[in-house]
Amino acid sequence: MKILLVQTSFLGDTILSTPVISGIKTIYPESELWIMTTPLSAHLVKRDPLLEGVIEYDKRKNQSGLTGLLRMAHELKKMEFDRVYSLHRSFRTSILLWLAKIPYRIGCRDAKLPYLYHETRNRDFSDHDVIRNLSILKGELDLSSFDMEMRMFAPPKDEVRPDLQKKIDNSKPYAVLAPGSVWKTKMWFAEGF
């Protein structure tokens, strides 16, 4: 079975969706699993050994508009996926997956145009984002049996920019903070430190 997972939101959303990768592989261990995400997020998942591949969808630039949507739908159709799980709930994503004619489409109940999916699953907004994302798999396996750890695979040292390598002291543990965001409500301003 060839399965596609879709998460074309922001970096943090992609990270929070990585437990779904292991969840799908728990349910379908022999499946060929792909993920579609943005070019900005692709590097976060491209080294995951559970994934067969990553499809970059540049919905805001090179693949924007109706032409970009139709081209991506054509590409997905050629890949002959059997099933798709969509964590992204936009009009564009619902239409894209419908146009790709993936035989079984599973989306979130609160997705735009939910009738374009064969099945929708409810997300409890009082749950943590990881659990909310895993709810796309409800009914296929008990959610309590899933690994809820986020999956991150660092690049080899030769892929890290030399200027960054110089700034990191690998002799002791360190933490990296990313205080910026597209959303003002998620930004950490200097006054907050």
C-alpha positions in Angstrom: 0.0 0.0 0.0 1.3 3.5 -0.9 0.3 6.1 1.6 0.6 9.9 1.6 0.6 12.1 4.7 -0.1 15.8 4.1 1.1 18.6 6.4 1.7 21.8 4.5 1.6 24.3 7.3 4.5 25.8 9.2 7.7 24.4 10.7 6.3 23.7 14.1 3.2 22.1 12.6 5.4 19.7 10.7 7.4 18.8 13.8 4.2 18.2 15.8 2.9 15.9 13.0 5.9 13.6 13.0 4.4 11.1 15.5 1.7 10.4 12.8 4.5 9.0 10.7 5.3 6.3 13.2 1.6 5.8 13.8 0.9 5.1 10.2 3.8 2.7 10.1 2.5 0.9 13.2 -0.8 0.3 11.4 0.7 -0.4 8.0 4.2 -1.6 8.6 4.7 -2.8 5.0 3.4 0.4 3.5 5.4 2.8 1.3 4.9 6.1 3.2 5.5 9.6 1.7 4.9 13.0 3.2 4.0 16.2 1.4 5.1 19.4 3.1 6.5 22.8 2.2 10.1 23.3 1.0 10.8 25.1 4.3 9.8 22.0 6.3 11.1 19.3 4.0 14.5 19.2 5.6 12.9 18.3 9.0 11.5 15.0 7.7 13.7 14.0 4.8 16.0 11.8 6.9 13.2 9.9 8.6 13.9 6.2 7.9 10.2 5.4 8.0 9.6 7.6 5.0 10.0 6.5 1.4 10.2 10.1 0.3 9.2 13.8 0.7 7.1 15.8 -1.8 7.8 19.5 -1.6 4.7 21.6 -2.3 5.6 25.3 -2.8 2.1 26.5 -2.6 3.0 30.1 -1.9 5.6 30.6 -4.7 6.5 28.3 -7.6 3.4 26.1 -7.3 0.9 28.8 -6.3 -2.5 29.5 -8.0 -4.7 27.3 -10.0 -1.9 26.2 -12.4 0.3 25.1 -9.5 -2.6 23.3 -7.9 -3.4 21.4 -11.1 0.3 20.5 -11.7 0.6 19.1 -8.2 -2.6 17.2 -8.5 -1.3 15.6 -11.7 2.0 14.7 -10.0 0.2 13.1 -7.1 -2.1 11.2 -9.4 0.9 9.8 -11.3 2.4 8.6 -8.1 -0.7 6.3 -7.6 -1.2 6.6 -3.9 -3.8 4.2 -2.4 -4.6 6.3 0.7 -3.9 9.8 2.1 -4.1 11.3 5.6 -4.4 15.0 5.5 -3.6 17.0 8.6 -3.9 20.3 6.7 -7.5 21.6 6.6 -7.5 24.2 3.9 -9.7 24.5 0.8 -6.7 24.2 -1.4 -5.6 20.9 0.2 -9.0 19.4 0.1 -9.4 20.3 -3.6 -5.8 19.1 -4.4 -6.3 15.6 -2.9 -9.7 15.3 -4.6 -8.2 16.3 -8.0 -5.4 13.8 -7.5 -8.1 11.0 -7.3 -6.4 9.2 -4.4 -8.8 6.3 -3.9 -9.2 6.7 -0.1 -8.9 10.2 1.4 -9.0 10.8 5.2 -9.1 14.3 6.6 -10.1 16.2 9.6 -13.8 16.8 10.3 -13.1 20.5 10.6 -11.4 20.7 7.2 -12.7 23.0 4.6 -14.8 21.0 2.0 -14.9 17.9 4.2 -17.2 16.1 1.7 -14.2 15.8 -0.6 -12.8 13.2 1.8 -14.1 9.6 2.1 -13.8 9.8 5.8 -13.2 12.6 8.3 -12.0 12.2 11.9 -12.7 14.5 14.8 -10.0 16.4 16.6 -10.4 17.4 20.2 -9.1 21.0 20.5 -8.5 20.5 24.3 -5.8 18.0 23.5 -2.2 18.7 22.9 -1.3 19.2 19.2 0.5 15.8 19.0 -2.6 13.9 20.2 -4.9 16.1 18.0 -2.7 15.1 15.0 -2.8 11.4 16.0 -6.6 11.5 16.1 -6.4 11.3 12.2 -5.7 7.6 12.9 -8.6 7.1 15.3 -10.5 3.9 14.8 -7.5 2.2 13.1 -5.6 1.5 16.3 -5.9 2.6 19.9 -4.2 6.0 20.2 -2.7 5.0 23.6 -0.5 2.5 21.7 1.2 5.1 19.5 4.6 6.5 20.1 4.0 10.2 20.8 7.6 11.3 20.6 8.4 13.8 17.9 10.8 12.5 15.3 13.8 14.6 14.4 16.9 13.5 12.5 19.9 15.9 12.5 21.8 16.4 9.3 25.3 15.0 9.0 28.0 17.5 10.0 29.1 18.2 6.4 25.6 19.5 5.7 25.6 22.1 8.5 26.8 25.5 7.4 30.4 26.2 8.4 29.5 29.5 10.1 27.0 27.6 12.3 29.4 24.9 13.1 31.8 27.5 14.5 29.2 28.9 16.8 28.3 25.5 18.4 30.4 24.0 21.2 29.8 20.3 20.8 31.7 19.5 23.9 28.7 20.2 26.1 24.9 20.1 25.7 23.1 23.1 24.2 19.7 24.3 23.3 18.5 26.2 20.3 15.6 28.7 20.5 13.6 30.0 17.6 11.8 33.1 18.9 10.4 34.1 15.5 7.2 33.2 13.9 4.9 34.1 11.0 2.2 34.7 13.6 2.7 37.7 15.9 0.9 35.8 18.7 3.6 33.1 18.7 6.6 35.4 18.7 8.9 35.8 21.7 9.9 39.5 21.9 13.0 40.7 23.7 10.9 41.9 26.6 9.9 38.3 27.3 13.4 37.0 28.0 
